[in-house]
Amino acid sequence: MQVPERFSNLPEYAFPRLRSLLADHSPGGAEIAMSIGEPRHTPPEFVGDILARRVQDFARYPPNDGAVGLLQAISDWIFRRYAVKKDPLTEIMALNGTREGLFNAAIALCPERKNGRVPNVLMPNPFYQVYAVAAMAVQANPVFLPATEATGFLPDLDAIPRETLDQTAIFYLCSPSNPQGATAGSDYWKTLIGLAEKHDFRIFADECYSEIYRETPPEGALEVAGTIAADPERVLAFHSLSKRSNLPGLRSGFVAGGPQAITELKRLRAYAGAPLPLPLQHVAEAAWADEPHVSASRALYQEKYSIADATFADLSGYSPPNAGFFLWLPVDDGETAAIRLWERAGVKVLPGAYLSREVDGLNPGAGYIRVALVAEKQEMQRGLCAIRDCICGEGQ
């Protein structure tokens, strides 16, 4: 059976690609996994108790859009975090992880035509790969905007041609960004929201790393939109418990936006959604209502930032991340560095080129590796020292 033409040039996903890269190379020690952003801090203690109490709810079909208690807990968290009121029944929908929402939102909300032509879907480059696949699924034109050291690791909004913006339907932005850990401030969000209103497009704000930061909580798209009384239909914010609460296996997140957009997402969910099982919704409700476990996890990441900063203090081009749990380390070549680290030290990292696309002959991730700071502190420190010794001392 033939693959649809729009997916024919889809590159292999990053992690199978990494496995293929390392398949013929033996590790030079016990593996230290630093390639995948899978949080390994202790999940909240209440998870097991809630599941035990609610196990009979596995015998019930779960509410498609989220249980009322979960939606209210999310609404309460949005208000505590961003001072923004979102109606739990009309402006929030529970997700089976943010990847589902980021993909399905494009299907539900991207028009087939804008100004009589194929619409654009804009995204940073490097980027979370679901953005590009979503654009391809709706047969839109993906536009990759360089997010490099020169642009502060976020797209340069002033450099986007007006004709490109006029044709744009969706703008994906991840803040804090994956992989660089850059954060969009109030002025950046205001500029982007202004462009969305002027050129008539929606912003999909991927904020799943919002609760992992050094000192200052990153400003959110909904927060800034509220301060300037923007059209609520312009911004959809996506959040997750995977990173915030160390619950990647729970597959629980949410999308918040204007009532019209959420109605369209619910309409699609009714036919093609995969709602979270009800016992897991009860766990998610408790997680959104609890902050101490988030603060404790954040403190561990802040210690890890300090270790990383000290380890790479002498590395030319090292850019300490503002937030998130990745390092974006400059190297001569990402694939060569990944092989060398694996062979010499058993450290597994991700070549930066696997997270970006070549545009005009340049891949902005080619000279980087992404390093996840998710392991236990001592193991992570061993891995960082191995990276410094194997990579930073050679050609840097």
PyMOL commands that set and color helices and strands:
alter all, ss='L'
color gray80, all
select helices_A, chain A and resi 5-7+14-22+46-59+68-82+98-109+130-137+149-151+157-159+162-166+186-199+221-227+232-234+241-244+248-250+259-272+278-289+292-311+334-345+352-355+377-392
alter helices_A, ss='H'
color red, helices_A
select strands_A, chain A and resi 32-33+92-95+120-125+141-146+168-174+202-206+235-240+253-256+326-330+347-348+350-351+368-372
alter strands_A, ss='S'
color yellow, strands_A
deselect
rebuild
show_as cartoon
